[in-house]
């Protein structure tokens, strides 16, 4: 997601997306602990996306 896309979301949508991303990152970490996942950069991308959405939510 780009910054402009994140800014266009409502507060409720941001909260929902944050919850979905947190669930996704937990599944990725669990899968990576068992067997190395194909693209471990996805964990970093999810963390950064969560941080961007939380920053936008706090700014409001």
C-alpha positions in Angstrom: 0.0 0.0 0.0 1.2 3.5 -0.8 0.9 6.3 1.7 -1.9 7.9 -0.3 -3.9 4.7 -0.2 -3.4 4.5 3.6 -4.5 8.1 4.0 -7.7 7.5 2.0 -8.8 4.8 4.4 -11.3 5.5 7.2 -10.4 4.9 10.9 -12.5 1.6 10.9 -10.8 0.4 7.7 -7.4 1.1 9.2 -8.2 -0.8 12.4 -9.5 -3.8 10.3 -6.4 -3.8 8.1 -4.1 -3.6 11.1 -5.8 -6.6 12.6 -5.5 -8.5 9.3 -1.8 -7.7 8.9 -1.0 -8.7 12.5 -2.7 -12.0 11.9 -0.8 -12.4 8.7 2.6 -11.6 10.3 1.9 -14.1 13.1 1.2 -16.9 10.5 4.3 -15.9 8.5 6.5 -16.0 11.6 5.1 -19.4 12.6 5.5 -20.8 9.1 9.1 -19.5 9.0 9.9 -21.1 12.3 8.9 -24.5 11.1 10.4 -24.3 7.6 12.0 -21.3 6.0 9.5 -19.5 3.8 10.2 -18.7 0.2 10.4 -14.9 0.7 11.3 -13.9 4.2 11.2 -10.2 3.2 7.4 -10.5 3.4 7.7 -10.5 7.2 9.6 -7.1 7.0 7.0 -5.7 4.5 4.1 -6.7 6.8 5.8 -5.1 9.8 6.4 -1.9 7.9 2.8 -1.8 6.6 1.5 -2.2 10.2 3.8 0.6 11.3 2.6 2.9 8.5 -1.0 2.2 9.3 -0.5 2.7 13.0 1.3 6.0 12.4 -1.7 7.2 10.2 -4.2 6.1 12.9 -2.3 8.0 15.6 -2.0 11.1 13.4 -5.8 11.3 13.3 
